[in-house]
Amino acid sequence: MDVLRPMLINIEGRIYRKNLVKEQVHQNEEEEDFNYSGAVDCLDEPCDSLTIDHTERGYRCAMAVPSALYKYVIGKKGETKRRLETETRTSITIPKPGVEGEIVITGQQQSGVISARTRIEVMLDSFRRKQPFTHFLSFAINHPKIQERFLKFKEEVLDLCSQDRGIDSSIFQNPAKLHLTIGTLVLLNDVEVGKACELLQKCKEDFINDVICKKPLLINVGGIEYMNDDPGMVDVLYGKIQTKDGTNKLQLIADGLVERFIASGLMGKEWDRVKLHATLMNTIFRKDPTVEDRNATSGKYNPRERESFDARNVLKKFENYHFGEVELNAVHISQRFSSDSSGFYASSGVINFS
């Protein structure tokens, strides 16, 4: 890590510097105590954006925390909670497991309450980053004509290349779920889903309408590419995307959405620029055809999690395969592991361009 450019953590609009801490891997990590010592500079400095109430008994602060994260504040046998209370001289009240509510911090000293809240926020931010994503921003491209061309592509690949290592029907995308992934989200309760929906609507008003002038965006899906540097050891093949008018409007929308969702704290930063692509073949589908793979959308792979396939012949024979044109008229907050009546992912929120 460059000490002059430390990692920054955005927590509810406040920015913290994160020092490099060597993490230990535990079998039951969710039950282990979080070592927040040295994780963030200036933990105990007052912050004007914190809401700390002055009561007759001292100071009080309430934090809205998804119930799925309570266990990380409690720690193994309550050790994390007790240590926080001891070190900050506060009392921390946590709702019962599974009950959505607020974690309440009380104490005689304002600085202690601020310190406890900040440490909890940093701790939960770290664990949130390790949660499997629950939703993702997407453009649907499952138009009937695109699906028809995709099924033809699948048929021809299996006919001409099924003898190549690792190629079989199990690694092809479900045609009803063809889409472009913009970015992934961890939304752990209805409140967070609501915030994501509100932000998506605000993005439409702030910049998307200006980019597209309230008209659908016509794109062309044609040609195939792979993500790693060895065509004989491929995990994912994807369809290339281009706007019909040759502009960068689609890229501007995707990058703008990711920038704003990262700034809000609802999305973690992975890349400086969104890679616009439509997954066609993915070896992760071997295990579960309903999977929307985070690693595939980000370009990160763990070779131990999957078996690659030899794509050299597919790339040679179908390099310029044309899947068709489709109008993009909406951005969805799609739910992972779900389907709607059309077979596409169920949507928790959507904005339409026209």
N, C-alpha and C positions, 0 to 999 in steps of 0.2 A: 504494500500500500504506500502511495506517495504521501508522506507526512504533511506536505504543503497542500494536498488536495484530499482531505479525509472524507470518508463516507458520511453522507448527511442523511438523517432520518427525519421525515416529515410526519409529525404527529399533530393532527387537528390544526394544521396551519403554523405550528411552531417547529423550528428547525434545530436539531441537535447534531453535534459532532459525535461520531461513533469511533472509539478507539479500537485498534485491532486486539481481539481477545481470542486466544486459541480455544476452540470448542472441543469438548469431550463427547464422544459418542456413547450413549447408553442404550441398553436393550429396551428399557421402558422409559424413554426420554420424557414422556408426558408427565411422569410421576417424579422426575428428578427436580431438585431445586435449581433455580436459575441463578447463575453467577453474574450478577449485574455490576460487580465491583470493577470499576474502570471502564464500564461500557460506554458511558456518556460523560462528557465534561459538564461542569457547572450544574450538577444535579440539584443543588440546594439553592440556586439563585432564584429570587422571586421572578415571576413572570406575569405581566399585566393581563395576559389573555386568560389566565386561570380564574375560575369563579370560586372564590373561597368565602364562605359565609361566616360572619362573626356572630356567635351566639352567646347566651348567658354562661354556657359551660366551656366556652373556648372557640375553636374554629372547626368548620365542617365543610367537606367537599364531597359531592356525589359524582360518580363516573358511570356513564352508560357503557356497559361491557356485555357482549354476547355471552349467553350462558355456556356456550361451548368452550370459552376461555377461562371460566372460573377456576378450573383445576390447576391452571398454571400459577395463579395467585396463591392458591392454597398450598400447593407443593406436596411432596410425599409426607403423609401423616401430619399435614398442617405445618411443616417446618418452614416453608417459605413465608407464609403469612406471619408466623410468630417472629421470625427474624426481622421482617420488615417493621412490625410493630415495635420491637425492641430498639432497633437502630434509629427509628424516626420518632419514637416516643408518641405513638399514635395508637388508635384502636380502629381496626378494619372490619367492617361488617359485610358479609357476602351472602347474596340470596341462596336459597336451596338449589341444588343441581337441577337443571332443566327449567327453572323458573326465570323468565326474562325480567330483568330489573336493573338496579344500580348498585355498584359497590360504593359504600359510604365510608369515608375516612374522617375521624374526629381526633382532635388533640388540643392541648393547651397552648401550643406554639404554632403560629402560622407557618413558620419555616419548616416545621416537622410535617405538617399536612401537605405542603407543597412538595417536599422531598418524597414523601410516600407516594403521592399521585404520580409524580414524574417517573419514579422508579418502576411503578406498575405499568405505566404507559410504554416505557422502553422495553420492559420484559415482554409485554403482550405483543408489541410490534415484532419482536424477534420470533416469537412462537407463531404469530399469524403468517409470517413469511414461509413457514414450513408446512402450513395447512394445504391440503389438496384444493385446487381451485373449484369453485362451485358454479360459476357463471362465466360467460365470455361475450364480448362485443362481437357481433358478426353481421356480414351481409349474406343473405340467402341467394344462392345461384341455382337452386333446384328447379328451374323452369322445365316443363315437360320436354322441350326440344333438347335442352342440355342433358337431361337424364337419358333420353333416347340415344344421343350420341355417345354418352359415357358408357352405357350398356353395350353399344356396338364396339367401343374401344376395348372393354373388358373381354368381350367375346373373341375379338381378333388377337388380343394379347395371349389369351389362354390357348388359342388355336395355334399360334406361331411360336410362342415362347414358353410353353408349359414345361418343356424339358430343361429349361434353365434353372439353376439352383434357387430354391426358395419361392418360386412363382407358383401360386395356386389361387383359387377363388377367395380364400379366406382373408387375403390382404387388401382387397379392394374396398373402397368406401361404399357406404350405403347411398345409392343415388338420391334418395329423398332427403339426405342430410348434406348434400353438396353446399359448401359455403366458403366464405373468406373470413378467417379469424383476424380480428383487429387487436385484441388483447384479452388477457384472462383476469378474472376477479375472484376474490374470496369474500363472499357476502354471507355472514353467519346468522342473520336473523332478518325479520321483515323490515326493521328500521333501516338496516344497511341497504337492503334492496330498494327501499323508498328513496334513500339518498342517491343511489345510482340512477334511478329513474329521473329524479329531479335534475341531476347534473346532465344527463343525456338531453333532456328537453332544453336546458340552458345552452348547451353546445349548439343545438339547432338554431336558437335565437341569436347567439353571439357571433357565430361564424359560418355555420353550414349553409344557411339560407343565402348568404352573400356569395359563397363559392359556386353554388349550383343554380342560383336564381329560381329556387322552388320547382325545379324540373328533374325528372329521373335522369340517371347517368347511364348511358349506354356503354357497355364494355364488351370486349371480345375475349373469349377463353380459347386460347390456341397455343399449341406447343407444350412440351413437357420438359421438366428439369429435375435435378436431384440436389440434395442439400449438402452432402459431404463431398470429399474430394476424390473418391474412388468409385467409379460406376459399377465395379464388380462387387462392391460391398455396400449396398444401398439400404437404408431404412425407410425412406419416404420418397415417393415420386409425386410431383405436384404439377398442376396446370398453370401456365403463365397467364397473367392478366394484363390487358391493355385497354385504355379508354378508346372508344371509337374515334373521338375527335383528336386524339393524340395529345391531349392536355394532361396536366398532373393533378387534376381536380380530386381524383380518388385518393391519391397519395396525401394531398393536403388535408382531406377529411380524416383519413386514418391517423395520420401523425398528430393532427390537432386534437382528436378525441383522446389519444393516448397521453398526450402532454397534459391535458386538463384532468384526466382521471388520475394520473400520477400525482399532480399537484394537490389533488383533493385527499390523497392518502388511500384511495380505494383500489389503486393498482400499483404494483411494484414495477420499477424500471428495469428492463432487460436489455433493450437496444435503443439506439438513437433514432432509428427509422424502422417503420413497420415493413415487414416483408410481405407484400401482397401475393398470395398464392391460394390455390384450391387443392387440398390434399386429395389425391386420386388413389394411391396405393400406400399402405402404411403397415409395417410388420407388427405394430402393436395391436392391430385388429385381430391377429391370430388368437390372442388370449380373450379379448372382449370386443366384439364388433360395435358396441355402443360407446366405446371410449372416444373422448375428444382429448387427444394427447397434448399436454402442455409442452413437453419437450419438442414435439413435432412443430408446434406453432412458433416456438422461440428459436429453433435451430440447435438446441442443446440435446445431446444424446448420451445415454448410458448404454454402452454396448452389451452390458451384462443383462439388461432387462429385455432384450429382444434378439432375434436372429435376423441377419441381413439377407438380402437376395441379390442375385446377379442381374443388373438392369441393362447391361451393355446392348443386348439385342433389342430390348424394348426401346431404348433411346435411339438406336440406329433406325429402326423400322417406323417409329411413331414420333420422331422428333418434332415434326410440324403438324401433328394431328389437330384438326380443328373441331372443337367441341360446340362452337356456336356463339351467338350473341345473346345478351340478356340485359334488361333494364334493372339497374339498382335503384330502388325507390324507398328503401327503409334500412335503418340500423336497429338491430335487435340486442337486447340483453338476454342471451340464450341460456337456458338452464342445462347444465351438464346432466347426462344420463336421463334424458327425457324425450318425449315425442308429443307433437300435437296431432290434430286430425289429419293433416297432410303428410305426416311422417317426418316433418322437420322438427327441430328442437322446440320445446315449449318456450314461450317468451314471457319474461318477467316485466318487460317494458319495451317500448318501440317508439321510434320517431319516423314519420313519413316525409319524404322530400317534397311531394306535391299533393 
